Amino acid sequence: MYCEKCKRIIQEERCPFCKRSIVREPEQKDLCLLTERDYISSGILEDILQQRGIPFLRKGVMGAGLAIKVGPMLDRSRFYVSFDQLEAAREVADELFAAAEEAGGGETESGTGCG
């Protein structure tokens, strides 16, 4: 199922993130949250997605104004891909961040947006 508000693929009939009960089957072009990452990891993921030819949307969590005020290093970015590119993008993110997460120095957000 797909929650239009959260842009997440979910298994339940009610979104566990926003509690919205209006969910539907995903369509191929639906934007889906892939992951949320810090400033450095976002730059790396963006570069690799571009190299692999996977279209994506990167959106700052804080917004441009706040990021300028507190500095870009504190900003986080959310990555969205279309549903038809989701599996390929997940593989990239999982491969990229698996080593860091195993070492305990990475984040645990990879793939939490969808699935």
DAGI-V968630 format. One record per pair of residues at least 24 apart in sequence whose C-alpha atoms are under 8 Angstrom apart, sorted by the first residue. I is the first residue (numbers start at 1). J is the second residue. Records with the same first field share a line. If there is no record, write none. Layout:
I=J, J
This chain:
1=25, 26
2=26
6=33
7=31, 32, 33, 113
8=32, 33, 113, 114, 115
9=113, 114, 115
10=114, 115
11=115
26=83
27=83
28=82, 83, 84
29=82, 83, 84
30=82, 83
31=80, 81, 82, 83
32=80, 81, 82, 83, 86, 113, 114
33=78, 79, 80, 81, 113, 114
34=78, 79, 80, 81, 86, 89, 90, 110, 111, 112, 113, 114
35=78, 79, 80, 109, 110, 111, 112, 113
36=76, 77, 78, 79, 109, 110, 113
37=76, 77, 78, 107, 109
38=73, 74, 75, 76, 77
39=72, 73, 74, 75, 76, 77
40=73
42=76, 77
45=93, 96
48=92
49=89, 92
54=81, 85, 88, 89
55=81, 82, 85
56=80, 81, 82
57=81
